[in-house]
Amino acid sequence: MTVATRMLKAEVIRRADHWRRSPASAGGAPGHKEWMHFCVLAPDVEVLLNLSLMDERGPTVEVPRVTLLARCRDRRWEGGVERCEHVEVRGGGIRARFDRSSVEFERGAFQVEAQLRDKPLGVSLNLEPLAQPALTSSIELGAGGTMKWLVVPRLTAFGEISVGDRRIRVHGAPAYHDHDWGRFEWGGDFGWEWSVVLGEQTGVPWTLVLQRITDGPRARVLSQGVLLWRGARHLRTLHGTDFHFEALGRKRVGRAIRVPTIMRLAAPGSAADLPALLRASASKGGDTLEVEVEIGDLAQVAIPNDRGLGCTIVTEASGSARVRGRVRGEKIGFEAPAVAEFNRHAA
Amino acid sequence: MPRDFGQLLEAALGMLRTDVPEAYARIAERLESAPILFDVDGREFLLCFDQGGHRLADPAGGRQVRVATDTGTILALLDDEISLLGSLRSGRLELAGSPGSVADFDDALNAFLAGAIRTTRAADLLKELRVTAREKGDETQ
């Protein structure tokens, strides 16, 4: 990666990955949702961190939450979601503090610290972007709702992750980051399926992001596609009718963690309308791509709906992917770890 | 001296009434005609809703549903260490009432939980419940 490429990525991130903040915080319309999401796939531990600001119903604007989940290789997911009290977020900047968690972008890398109040789980990481960010156009989410997202698909992580009394050093682990913002209602007529495949861990240069956004019953596709990077370069986007997406089989939730844990009481069942396998195929102009993501261990995050007293369940899943195809004349064939996410209304 | 479960439940309902009125209204609607007799850690009380508010009353009053358990089990349920079905099967939780009344109780419980995740103050009450459960646990040892 050249110095020029590194500078370009940093400049894109500085210009586009800043907190938008809710217009309601300055007297404007409420309904804003925004979060920064990080995934790290280290050999011994996977971590998901989400820092969010969500307008809720009525006068409650910009409710700040930290969600931190970790899965050691020999254990199930653990973690929590905590509502924060001491928050510093400046619109137009990347730096943010949520109680004992923070994010900053300096010298071309993210510095991310996170520590839960109620559980012995924390991260202290430096995440250096390795691939060109991509910014999506506005995506429809339910009636009148829209969301945009910036994806930094591949980073390399250094630092430490603490799980209980274990201190796990992270040295060059593959990572992923996105930033999502928009004005929509949790519980609206939409759902999504998303996955990132981080090929770098197995020595291949490919990174893929798959996504499908549908209406709530998944009868109508609102948006779908696959974004493909080779090394630092965003090589190809295939979407719309060029892309076919299937969610196959049924994954049992079993005793998967759900946070906040009290929401397990509210919806105790183990059936969750989740697939065991995501299969995507894309074809256009001589390029072909076949992707399968096998869904592994699950962790669920309950998000209060904006109307009524229901919840949206966002399920995070570890996974393993198989990718085959040919793009820009280059043959692709590899297996790699993946992370998947599903947005569903609570049963 | 930490507050007992009844006092904490009363405080939690007061919190929901202020912070998440929609949840409180749902609970009140479901329980207005179905008072709940709680028997927690051996202390009995009746949870009643009338005239738009709640109160803890003498257990001798008429009840529709009886819930018998201990604070350790309530905490285990909230922490997802035991399932609702598991607690019933193991006898750690007893739930008795007509099917309609139990369904109303379940709906009220769901509204209570939905309200609890919508307010920051629930975390403080949960911490207090842990202290109560710990002290009750010490008493029984």
Interface residues (C-beta under 8 A of the other chain):
Chain A: E56 R83 E85 D118 I257 R258 P260 T261 I262 M263 R264 L265 A266 P268 A302 P304 G308 L309 G310 C311
Chain B: E22 A23 R26 L77 L78 D79 D80 S83 L84 L85 L109 N110 A111 L113 A114 G115 A116 I117 R118 T120 A123
